[in-house]
């Protein structure tokens, strides 16, 4: 009696496609970075940008703000690094209600 071995055909097993999850929209942050070359002369332009794009964080270099001047848009906190001279200075505006942690600046960093 001859026995016949069943022949097997290789079966390719497909792995399910890995689905990449899209980032949740509640984690998106709208950021504006701007070298303003003097923010006081651009306050109206900043207000128009905010009305159009609804930024969460605004980082402005060369704001030229002095300690006695302010240009913080309504609904934002401001963090400033003013210079005693007329040039330079940094200001960051963060939308009220946005959770953040302010990092300390190293002493040797300007």
QUIVENKA-V598035 format. One record per backbone hydrogen bond with DSSP energy under -1.0 kcal/mol. CO is the residue of the C=O (numbers start at 1). NH is the residue of the N-H. E is the energy in kcal/mol with one decimal. If there is no record, write none. Layout:
[[CO NH E] [CO NH E]]
//
This chain:
[[24 27 -1.9] [25 28 -1.0] [30 56 -2.7] [30 57 -2.1] [32 59 -3.3] [34 36 -1.0] [34 61 -2.5] [39 42 -2.0] [42 46 -2.6] [43 47 -2.3] [44 48 -2.0] [45 49 -2.3] [46 50 -2.4] [47 51 -2.1] [48 52 -1.8] [49 53 -3.1] [50 54 -1.7] [56 95 -2.9] [57 32 -2.4] [58 93 -2.8] [59 34 -2.6] [60 91 -2.2] [61 36 -1.8] [62 38 -2.7] [63 39 -1.9] [66 69 -2.5] [73 76 -1.3] [75 96 -3.1] [77 94 -2.4] [79 92 -2.7] [81 90 -1.7] [88 64 -2.8] [89 63 -1.8] [90 81 -2.7] [91 60 -3.2] [92 79 -2.4] [93 58 -2.6] [94 77 -3.0] [95 98 -1.9] [106 109 -1.8]]
//
